Amino acid sequence: MRIGILTSQDVGVASYMLPHLQQLASGFEVVAVFYNSGQPAKNRRWAVRKAKKVLRIGLLGVLIGFRMRRWYGVNTSEILGVKSLGQLRENNGFYFDLFELPSLNGRRMVQAMKSARVDLVVSLGNGFISPSVYSIPKFGMLNVHHEQLPSHRNAQSVIWQLYGRSSITGYTIHEISREIDGGRIVLREDIPIAFEKTLALTVSRTYAALWVASTHGLAKVLNDFGSFIQEADIQEGEIGHFTTPSLLQYVRIWLNWRRLK
């Protein structure tokens, strides 16, 4: 089966997974990577959405969000020694078509996916994907969500589990549908939170562990795709929607982390 990877990060979960998926592959081949290097269009709708978020979480919540970006980005990549997509093509001994595109849902993305003739695309580290894009591959798209579904839709990993006083996190591989994080669940696995000396290190090390675990889970799904899709389940249970924490929510996260640790 011909697999494509769709990502909005040059250095991130996609560039971590690619060489490991190559080693674990038996029933599939990664033939193309679609890299969205552009930024979301900053139109009126974008401005209204951002304003509502600031009102909801406050200015201190915005600052907390900026601080946490490093936990999920640079820190995790450093822990795992992640390379960029370009470095993988040059130094890792395997080839894939790399399409660098200016938008996630634009005309050029549609053209690139059609020209690559992929059977299935896996989304790793993206925002909303339009039906005009996810419907192109023969078998649609899968997304790897590094949290439990349906209880933690759109949630940043680990912190909202701590908010709820849980020491367990997980990842979910699901079909992409019109509803964000709402498609049928193909595989779900729980893993323990790795408590470290700081909250930041706890998040980064656990997030790294999620990348490792979900890589093996994704390879298992792709190597036996027909069976997993046949047994995929619609999402049932309590649905939770999350965003960046406010100051009060962050304080609760920190206090619960300290107690659980």
N, C-alpha and C positions, 0 to 999 in steps of 0.2 A: 504494500500500500504506500502511495506517495503522500508524504506528510509535509505540510507547511507550518511554519511558526510565525505568529503575529505578535509583535512586541512594540512598545513605545519607549524602551530603555536600551541604550547602547551597551551599558554595563549593568547587568541585573540578572533576574531569574532565568531569562531566556539564554543568555550567554553562559550562565552556569550549567544549565541543563543540556545544552547541545552536545558537548563532547561525551557526556555520560550516557545520553540517549543512544549515541552512536555505538557505544560499547555494549549496551543492553538490547540492541535491536536484533530481532530475528524475523518478525513479520511486517516490518515497515522500514522505510528509508526517508530521512529528512532531506528533501530536495530543494527547498526554498525557505528563505527567511524574509518576511515583510517587516521592515523597520520604519515605524512612523517617527520621523525626526522633527516634525512640526509641533507647534503649540496649538491648543484649542483656540478657535476663533473667539476673539474678545468683542463680542457684539452686545447688544442691549440685553438679550436673554442671559448671557454669561454674567453681565454686571449685576442684574437683578438677583440671580442665584447666589452670587458671592456676597451681596449685601445682606440677603436673608440669612446666610450662614454666619456672618459676622454678628448680626443681631442676636442669633441663637446662642452662639458660644462666647461672645464678647471678645474684646481686643486681646485680653490675656490668653484666651483660648487660641486665637490666631498665632500668637507668639509660641505657645506650647506646640502647636502643629508644625511650625517651622523647625523647632528644636527636635521634634521626633523624626523628621524626615531623614536625618542622619542615621538614626537607629535602624531604619528599614532599608537604607540605601548604602552609603559608604561603609558603615560599620559591618554590615552583613557581608558585603562584597569582600572586604578585607579579611574577615574571618575565613572565608572559603577560597580566597585567592582568585576571584573572578576576573576574567579578561574581557575585553571589548569584542564585539562581533567581528570587527575587522581583524583583530589579532588572531581570532580563532581560524579565520580563513587562511591567514598567512602562515601560522605556526603550528596548527593542530593536525595537519596531515589528512584533512578530508575537505570535500568541496560541497558547497551549496550555493545556489543563486541567491544573491543578496540584493533585495529591492529596497532602496532608501526612498521614502515617499513623504510628501509634505503634510499629509493629513491622514487620519485614521479611516475616515468614511468618504473620502473624495473620489473623484472620477479616476484618478491615476491608480489608486489602490484597487479599484474594481478591475481595471485593465490588467494590472500586474497579476492579480489572482487568476484571472481567466487565462492569461498567457502561460502561467506556470503549470496548469493542468494538474493541480493537487486534488487528491481524493478527500482529504480531511485537513483542517487547519486547527492548531492549538493556540489559544490566546494566553499570553503570559505577560502580565503587567500592563493592562490597557484599561481605558475608560469604556464608555458606552460604545457598542459596535452596532451599526445600522443593519437592518435586515437585508439591505441591498448588498452588504459585504458578507455577512455570515451565511447567506443562502447560496453563495457561489460554489463552494466545494461540493462534490457529489454527496458526501456524508455530513455536510454542515461543519459546525465548529464545536470544539470543547473548550472549556475554560478551567484553569486550575486556580481555585480560590483558597487562599491560605487561612481558612477558618472553617468552622462548622456551619453547615447549612441545614435547614433554613433559619436557624436561630441567630446567625451572625451575618446577615447580608450587608455588603458594602462596608464591612468592619475591618479596621486595622487589626492585624494579628496580635494575640496575647493580651493587649491592654484591656479589652472589653471582657475577656474571661476573668482577668484580675478584678475588674470592676464588680463582677458578679460573684467574687470570692471562689472562683474555680481555679484549680491547679492543672487543668487539662485544656489543651487546645487541639488543633487538628487541621486537616486540609480536606477539600472536597473537589472532585473532578465532576463537572456537570456539563450538560448540553447548553449552548447559548440560545436564548430565546428573546422575545421582545422585552420581557421583564428582567431587569438587571439581577443577576444571581438567582434567577428563578427557574431555570431549565431542569430537566430530569437529572437525577443524581446517578452517576455512573460508578463512582467509587468514593468512599469516605473513610478516613482513618483518623483516630485520635492519637495524640502523643502528649507526654507530660511536659509541663513547663519546666525549663531548666533554670532554677533559681540561682542567681549569682549575687555578687556583693553590691551591685547597684541595679536599679530598675532598668536603666538603659542597656546594661550588659545582659540582663535577663531577657529583655525583648530581642536584642540582636542575636544572641546565641540560640534562643528558641526559634527565631525566624530562620536562622541558618539551618537548624535541624529540620524545619518544615520543608525547606527547599530540597534537602537531601531525601527525606522520606517521600515527598511528592514526585521526585524524579523517578524513583523506583516504582511508585504507584502508577505513574503515567506510562512508563515502559510496559508494565504488566497489562494495562488497558490496551495499548496500541498493538502489542503482540497477540492479543486474543480479542480483537475489537468486536467481532460479531457476537461473541458470547456476552460481553459486558453490555453492549447496547441492547441486546435482547432482554437482559435482566435489569435494565435501568428503571428507577422508580421515580414517580412524581414526588415532589417535596411535600411532606406532611409534618404537622406539628406547629408549634408556635413560631411565628416569623418575627425576627428582630431586625430593625434597620438602625444603622449607626453612622456617626460622622466623627469629626475631630472633637475630643473632649473639651468641655469648658474648664475653667479653673477649679471649680468645686468637684467636678467629675475626676479631674486629674488628681486632686488631693485624695479622693476616695481610692483611686487606683493605687496610689503610692502607699497609703495606709494598709490596704489589703495585701499588697505585695510584701510589705514588712511583716505583717502578721503570718502570712502563709510561709514565708521564708524561715 
